[in-house]
Amino acid sequence: MSETAMHHPMAPQTAEEPIEGLPPGWGEGIGAKITFAIAIAFSAFQLITAAYAILPSQVIRAMHVAFLLLLGFGLLAQLRAKTPAGKAWFWLLGLAGFATGLYNWVEYAPLLLRSGFLTTPDIICGVVLIVVVFEGARQLMGLPLTIMCGVFLAYCFFGQYAPGALQTRGYFFDQIIDYFAYGTEGIYGTPVYVSAAYIFIFVVFAAFLERAGMIALFNDVALGLVGHWRGGPAQVCVLSSALMGTISGSGVANVVASGQFTIPLMKRFGFKPAFAGGVEATSSMGGQIMPPVMGAVAFIMAETLNIPYAEVVKAALIPAVLYFGACFWQVHLEAGKAGLRGMNASELPSAWGAIKQHWPLILPLAALVYLLFAGYTPIFAGTMGLALTVVLILSTPIAAAIGPMAFRVVFWIAVGVASASFFEFGVTFLALLLCLLIVACLFFRGGRETLLICVDSLAEGAKNALPVGIACAIVGIVIGTLTLTGIASTLIGTIIDIGRDNLFISLILTMITCLVLGMGIPTIPNYIITSSLAGPALLELGVPLIVSHMFVFYFGIMADLTPPVALAAFAAAPMAKVSGQKIGWEATKLAIAGYVVPFMAVYTPALMLQDPGPLSAYVGYWGEVTYVFVKACFGIVLWGAAVVGFLFARLAIWERVLAFTAGVLLVLALPWTDEIGWVITVLWIGWHWWTTRKVSPPAVASP
């Protein structure tokens, strides 16, 4: 790995990036060293327990939350507190939170024996945990999520006074504390399990890949492949964000990381600031639905539905292609409308050259994809992918010190064979290889610097995991309330009653719920809450379970693009130097596939490679999949033309209305709508091409 890979101008400096709710960096003085050490200890604990099942799941969950609270409040003390008293208060909260994890660890067996009959220390520890988790969420995630979860918790205490069907039988104080602070339905529920077992590992994996130069590789490949296309800078943004989605599932973080380069570049090449920000926000949010790794929600979905992770990836594949295809297409049209050319091909890096120079970076990602689709669990695949990345990084300075190329090739082959031996000899063999490389790095030039990169990556990974982990912890309050009180059944029944008369209205209500919730809370808690309510209801109405969960997932993502509160758009605003509202509206137009494809999949599950429909009886399953995919592509082509007002030339108002109508007819899937839609589409596109074939917009030279 060359020095340029480590310090590429487009590679984000992870230590300087702000984490949700926190300023960038680690602070100063002894406190900074302590929080940095806590972050490393957090990563070490998670990786060891992932590689070796040495602790019960309940203890791992409790310590995961404990470390989140200690690190979170430690960083708040360093970066947010203004006075010594404020710093002391935050550290006190962090230590109190960490103590609850230690209490669960030490008292694990006794707690199992006295389940349901808590002692006074048990109750005190449980109360402290709930209070500190709420305060941590308030500080790191903001008030909306905290208030909403607080309302659910209050419902457990006072639900017996609620009117009508909302009334509960009432619960004792110690019963509520036991349920939320010690069971697997509350704070230590499935979301925290997924955060501890899967998400944390993949976040650290992404941190290592970023520091190794993977983002630089992605950007060079994107520049080389599509930089010379019409609207090249914006096309690069879309492709690089799609590639980023393979290692990072955080949309807003992607905006911050890559937008610093792509948005000014798009503006310099003639794109309007709002459109440039919209392209970055839309493509970065799409990273969460981009296989093979996708976002954290995909792991939660697999665990919730008890299906292999590969099934989630399979369902997301075609919608992800349509989503990014829509982004590419609208950028192409917008550039054509403005007469913008691509970037000068002679000044762009070679995609193949970038791959040849940095090809070792692709190996851990390829191994991860193989393991995920070979049937291994995500925790095993993620741990091995991370270990192989570390092997690659640690081997680089050693290889650089080997003179003749032939010997270097032999060294890399030996490292590759040794790394692959974990299939035969297990994780311990790979751990021994890592220890050997660490010792070797101490004696080679550049080795110590490489070790520091690894240490920094461990710390950054733990810091990056904070928002996701805290969100998973507090949203357990909502899930616990739904199961403890049974209110979920009441709400599900309401959705089913509406859907019996009109499924479409049920889907619209579910969509609105996701968009409204997403105005104040991140994608993960949004998905967990709405899928708990809408998933079972839509299943009762005949929608396949994975399709209903994908429906909720997609609109949770769309919430970050939809005004008035579009978090991804507002994250892009400072770099675009334009209103977040304007960026939000541009992003909404660009992400049109994200709004339409979920509805199409409900009525035609084959679009998500699920159950065959009536058409498969005539053309076979893959024939149906192909037909629905082509139909969706043409719908995107027509809607893009209608939204931008350009196809081969500028469109009149009536042409835009006609294009939009034809697109709607193609995706409605009602009797005769396909036939009418195809006729209008073919006739209009043919007519438009014929009348404009000699007309071309003036090309604007790229700077």
N, C-alpha and C positions, 0 to 999 in steps of 0.2 A: 504494500500500500504506500503510495508516494506521499511526500509531504503535502502536495497540493490537495490530495484527497482529504487530508485532515484540516486544511485551512482554505477550502474553496470559498470564493467570495459569496456564493449563494448558499452555502451551508449555514444553518442557523447557529448562532452561538448560544447553546442551550442554557448556559449559566446566566445569560442576560435576559432570557425570556420571562415575562411575568406569568405566574401561575394564577389560576382563577382565585380572586379574593386576596392575592398577595402581591406586593411589589417584587421586582426581579432581584436575584442575588440571594446571599445568605446572611447579609449584615456584616458587622465588624466585631473585632475583639474576641474574647474567650467564648462568648455566647455563640458566635458564628461557628467556631470549631466544635462546640458541643452539639449544635443542631446538625452539622455536617456528619459528625460521628454517629448520631442517632439515625440519620438517614442510611448510612452504610450498614449499621447494625440491623435496621429494618429490612433492607434488601437481603442481607446475609441470612437472617432468620427465615424469610419467605422462600429463598432459593434452597436452603438446606431442607426445610420441611416439604418442599415440593419434590426434591430429588429422593428423599428418604422419608417414608411414612413413620416418623418416630413419635408423633404426638397424635392424640385423638382430634377429630375434626372440630369438636366444640372448643378445645383449647386453642387450636390454630385460629379459629374465627375470633375468639376473645382477644388473643394477642395481636391479631391483625388490627382490630379496632383500637387496642391500647397503643400500638405504635403510631397509628394514624393520629390519634389525639395528642400524643406526646410530641410528635414531629410538627403537627399543625400548630399547636399552641406555642411550641418553641420558636417556630418561624414568625408567628404573630408577635411574640415578645421581641424578637430581633428586628423585625421589619415594620411593625405597626405601632408598637408602644412608644409613647413620647416621654414617659417619666419612669424613674426606677420603680415606683409603686405599680405602674401599669405592667412593666416587665415582670415583676414578682408575681402579679396576679395571673398573668398568662402562664407562667411556668408552674404556678400552683395548680391551675386547671389541668395542664398537661400531665403533671405528675399524678394528680387524682385520677385522670383517665387511664393512665398506664397502670396504676395500682389495681383498677378493676379487672384488667386482664390477668395480672399476677394472682389476684384472688381467685379467679376462675380456674387458673392453672393449679394452684396449691390445693384448692378445695374441690377439685374436679370429682373425685370419687365420692366424698361426703355429700356433695350437692346432688349427685345422682340418687343416693340413698334417701335423702330427705326431700326429694322432688315434691313440690306442692305444700311443703311444711317448712317455710323459711324461718331461719333464726333472725334475731335482731341485726347482727352483722350482715347477713345476707340482704336484708331489706335496705340497710344503709348503703351497701355497695351498689345495689340495683338502682336506687334513687340517684346516687352520684353518677352512675353510668348514663342514665337517661338525661339528666340535667346537662352533663358535660357534652354529650353528643349533640343536644339541641344547640348549645352555645357554640360548639365547633362549627355546626352547619350554618348558624347565623353569621358567624365571622367569615367563613370561607365561601359559602354558597349564596348568601344574601337572605333577606327577609321572606320573599314569597314562598320558597320551599319550606322554610322553618315554620311559618304561620300555618301553612296548609297541613303539615304533619302535626302541629300543635292542636289544630281543630280536631283531627282524627283522635289524638290521645285524649282530649277533653271529652269526646263522645263516649269513650270507654268509661269515664268517671261519671258522666251525667246523662248517659243515653236513656236511663229509666224515666227521665223527665221529658223526653222528646215526644212529639205528637204522633199519633196514628201508627203507620207501619214502620216508622223509624224508631219506635220505642224498644229499648232492650230490657232484659230482666234485672240489670244492675250487677256490679261485680265488686268484691272486696278489694281494698287497697293492696294487700299483699298478693292477691291473685293476679292483679294487673301487673305488679312489679315482677312477679315470677314469670309471667307470660312474655313480657317484653325484654327483660334483662337476663333471663337464663334459658329460655326455651329456644327452639329453632324456628319459631314463627315470628319473632320480633326483631330486635336489632341484630341478632346473630342468625338471621334467616338466610334464605337462598341467595339474595343479592350479595350479602357479605361473604358467603361461601364462594360465590363466583369471583368476587373481587380478590379474595385471598388466594384462590386456587388457580385462576386463569388470568384475570385482567392484569394483576400486578406483574406477572412474569412477562406478558406481552408488552407492557409499558416499559419495563427495563430493557427488554429485547430491542424495542424501538430506540431507546436512548443510546444503546451501544451501537446500533446501525447508523444512527445519525452522527455520532462522534467519529465513526469509522469512515464517513464520507458517502454514505448511501444516498443522501439527499442531493449531493453534488452529482453523483452518477445519474440519478433520476432526471435532474434538470439538464444535464448534458445530452442524455438520450432524447429527452423531449425536444430540446433545441435542434438537435440533428435530424429528428424525424419530421417534425411539423413546423419548425421555425420559418421555413421558406413558403409555407402555405399562405393563402390569402388570410390576412389577419393573424399572421404568424405569432406575435407575442401573446395574444389571447389564447391561441391554440396550444401554445407551450404551457400556459397556465393550467388549462384544462387537463392536458395529458400528464403533467408533472403532479398535479393534485390526485389524479386517478392512481398514479404509481405510488404516491405517498400513502394512499389508502391501504396499500399492502403492508405497511409497517406501523401506521398510526391511525387510530380510530377516532381521534378527537378533531372534530370539524373546526371549532373556533381556534384551537392551537395551530391547525394547518393554515388558517387565514393569517395568523400572526407570523408564523414561520416563513411561509413562502410569499406572502403578500408584500413584504418589504422590498422584494425584487420585482415581482411580476406586475404589480399595480403601476409603479412609476414607469416601467418599460412600456406597458400598454398605452399609458397616457402620452408618452413621448412619441409613439408611433401613430397617434391621431385618434385613439378611442376616447370617447367622452369619459370624464372621471367617474360618473355614476355607473356607467356600463362596465368600466374596468373593475370597479369594486364589486359589482354584481357577479362578474365572471369568477373572480377569486372566491367570493363567498359561496357561490353555487357549487363550483367544482370542489372546493375544500370540504363542504358538508357531504358531498357525494362520496368522499373517501370512506365514510362509515358504512356504505352499502357496497363497497367495491371488494369482491372476493380477491384473494383467498382468505385474508385475515379479517377484513371488515372491522366494525367497531366493537366496543365492549358489550353492546346490547346483544350481538349475535351469540356470545357465550352464555349470557343470561337466558336467552331464548332456548338454546339447546338444552340447558339444564332444566329449565321450567317445563319444556315439552318432553323431556326425557328421550331425546332423539340424538343421533350422531351429529356432530358439528358439520360434517360434510353435507347433511341434508339441508341445513340452513344455507350453506354456501350455494348448493344446487338451486334452491328456491330463489336466491338473490341474483343469480347470474344474468338472466335475460333482462330483468328490470334495470340492473346496473348498466348493462350495455346500452339500453334505451335512454337512460338518464344522461350518460356522458355523450351518447350520440346526439341527443337534443342540444347539449351544450356546444359541441363542435359545430353542429348545423347552424345554430343561431349566430355564433361568432362568424361563421363563413358568410351568412347573409348580411349581418351588420357591417362587416368589412366591405362586402360588395356594394352595399348601399352608399357607404362613405367613400368608395373608390380607393380603398387601402390595399396595398400590395403586401407581400410577405417580406421577411427579413432577407438580407443579402446572403445567399447560400454559401458564398466563398468565405464569409466571416463567421460562419456557424461551426461549432464543434462537430466532429463526426460521431454519430451515434455508435457505429460499430467500433470506432477507435476508442471511445469512452468505455465500451464494454470490454474490449481487449485489454485496456490498461487496468481496469478495476474489476475484472471478472471474478476474482475471489469473493468479492462482496455478495455476489449473487448466490453463492453456494449455500450459506446458512438459510437464506430465504427459500431456496429450492428444496432443501432438506425439510424445512418446516412444512411446506406445501405437501411434499410427499408423505410425511408422517401423518398430517391431518387427514389426507384422503386414503391412507393405507389402513385406517381404522384405529390408529392410536388415539389415546385421549388427548384433548387440547393441553392438559397440564404436562403430559409427557412430551408432546410435540414442541410446546413452547420452551420447556426446560432444555431440551436437546438443541433446539435452534439457537437459544441463547448461549449454551455451552460451546457450540461450534463457532459462533461469532467471536467469543472470547478467545478460543483457540486460534482463530484466524488473526485477530489483532495481536496476540502475544507472539505469534510466529513471525510476524512481519519484520521486526528488527533483527531477529536471528537470521532470517533468509537474506536480508540486506547485507549482512556481514559475510555471507558466503560468496566467494569470488566467482569462480567459473559458473556459467549458466547451467551446465550439465549437473553440477553438484546441487545447485539451487532447485532444479527440477526434481532431482532425487529426494531432496529434503521435503519439498511440498507433497510429493507422492507418499513419503513415509508418514507425514503428518495426517494426510487424508486417510490412509489405511488405518492408522492408529485411532483416528477419530471415529471411523466407521465401525471399529471393533466393539463399540458399546452395544451393538445388536447382539453380539456373541457373549461378551463378558460383563455387560451391565453398566450401570451408571458409575460405579466405583472406579472402573478402569479409566473412564473419561475424566473423572475427578483427579486421579493420579497423574494423567497426562497434563492437566491444567497446572497442578502443583509443580511438575517438572519444568514446564514452560515459564512459570513465574520465577523459579529459582534461576533458570537460564537467562532471563531478561535482566537480572541484576548484574550480569557480567558482559553484556553486549551493548555497544553504542546505541543510544536511543531507547534502550530497554526500560530504564527507569521512567523516562517520559511516557512510554507506552503503559506502564503500570499505573501511572498517575491518571492517564486517560480512562483506564478501566475503573479506578476508584471513583473518579468524577462521574462516570456513567452510572455506577451503582447509586450514588447519592442523587443524581438528577432523576433517575428512574423512580426512586422513592418519593421525591418531591412531586414529580409529574402525576403520581398515582393518588395524591391527596384528594383532589376534587371528586374523582370517581369513587374512591373508597368512602369518603364522608357521605356522599349522596346515597351510596348503597346502604350505609348504616342507618341513616335517619329515615329512609324510605321504608325500612323494615317496620317502622311504627305504623305506616299506612297498611301494609300487608297484614300485620298482626291484628289491627283493628277490624279489617274486613273478615278475617277468619274467626276472631274471638266473638264478635257481635253478630255475625251472620248477615250484616247489612248488604254484603255483596249479592246475596241471593235476591234481595228485594230490588236492587238496582238492575241486576241481570234480567229479572222477570219483567221489569218495565221495558227494557230494550227489546226483549223477545215479543212482548205484546205489540209494540209498534211495528216490529219487523214482520210479524205474521201478515199484516195488511200491506206493508211496503218495505221490502228489504233495502231499497235505495235510500229511504228516509232514515233507516237505522244507520246505514253507512255514513250518511251526511252528518247525523248527530254525533257519531263516533269521531268523524274527522274534525268537527268543530270542537269537540271536547279535547282532542289531542292538540289542536292549534291554540286553544285558549290556555290549557295547562302549560304548553310550551312557552307561553309569554313570560312565565316567571320561573320555570324550573328546567333543568337540563334534560337532554334526551333520555338518559337512563331512568331516572325516577318517573318521567312522563310515560315511558314504555311500560314500566313495571305496574304503575297504577292503572292505566287504561287497559292494558292487556288482561289484568286481573278481573276487570269488569266486562269489557267488550268481548274478549276472547271466547269465554264459555257461551255467551249469548249468541254470538255469530255462529258458533259451532251448532247450537240448537237450531239455527235458521238454515243449516245446510252448507255453511262455508267451511271448507277444510281448515283444521286448526292452525296449521302453519301459515296459511294464507291470511287468516284473520290476524295472527300475530304480526305478520309482515305489514299488513294494512296499518296497524297501529304504529309500528316501528317507523314506517315511511313518513307518516304525518307528524310523528314526533320530531323527525329531522326537518321536515318542511316548516315546522314552527319557528326554527331558527332563521328562516329566510323570509317569513311572512310578516309584513308590517301589521300593527304599529311597533311591536317589540321583536325585532329581528336581530338576535344576538350576533350572528355571524356577520350580518350587514354592518352593525355598529362597530364590530371589531375591525372591519375593513375601512371604516370611515376616516380615521386619522391618516391612513396612508393614501387614500384617494382624495383627501381634503374636500369632501363634499358630505352632505347630510346623509346619515344612516338610513333615513326614510327613503330618500331617492334611490340609494343602493338596494334597499329592500324591494322596492317595486321592480327594479331591473332584474334582481335575482328571482323574483316570483315569475317573471316572464321566461327567464332562461330555464327555470326548473319545471317547466310545464309537464314534462314527462313524469316527474315525481308526484304530481297531483292526479294524473289521469291513470297511470299504469296500475296503481293499487285497485282502483275500481274495475279496470279491465280484468285483473287477475281474479277478483271475486266471482265474476260472471263467467270467466274462462280460465280455470285454474291451470290449464296447460301452459299458460304464459309463465308460470313459476315452476314448470316441469312437475306439476302435481297430477291430479286425477284427469283422465281423458274426458272430453265432452262428446256431445252427439256427433260432431263432425268427424271424429276419429273412426266411426263406423264406416265412413265412405272413403276416407283418404289415409287411414291409419293414424296412430298416435303422433309420430314424428311429422306426418303431413299436416296434422292439426297444429302442432307447435310451430312449424314453419309458416303456415298461413297466418296464424295469429300474430307472429312476430313481424312478418312483412306488412300486415295491416297496421300494426302499431307504428312501424317505421314511416309509412305513408301518412299516418295521422300526425306524426311529429313534423314531417316535411311540410304538410299543409298548415299546421298551427304556427310553425316557425315563420313561414311566409306571411301569414295573417298578422302575427304580432310585430314583425320587423317592417312589413310593408314592402318586401323586395323578394323576387325570385330570380328571374333572369334580367329583370329591370324593375323599376319602381312600380308598385301596384296601386291602382285606383281603389277608392273605398269599397266599391261594389265587388271588386276582385278579392279584397281581403275578407269581406263577409262571406263570399262564396267559398273561399278556401277554408275558412273556419267551419262553415256548415258541412262541407264535404268531409273534413276531419272528424267532426262529431258523428256523422252518419257511419263512418268506417268503424268507429269503436263502440257504437251503441249495442251491436249484436242483437238487434230486434229483427223480426221478419222483414225482408226486403231492404233494410237499411244498408247492408253490405253492397247489394247490387246497385242501388241508387248512388251510394257513395263512390263506388268504383267508376261508374259511368261519368259522374260529374268530375271526378279527379282526372281521369284520362283525357276527357274532352277539354277541360280548362287548361291543364298543363300543356297539352298539345297546342291549343290555340295561343296561349301566352308565349310559348317558345317560338311559334311561327311568326307572330306579329312583332317580336322583339329580337329576332335572331341577328339583325344587323345593327342593333343598338347596344352599346356597351358604355357603362359609366366611365368617366375620366379617371385614369389611375393616378393615385397620389403617391409620389415617390416616398419610399421609406427613408427616414433619416439615417 
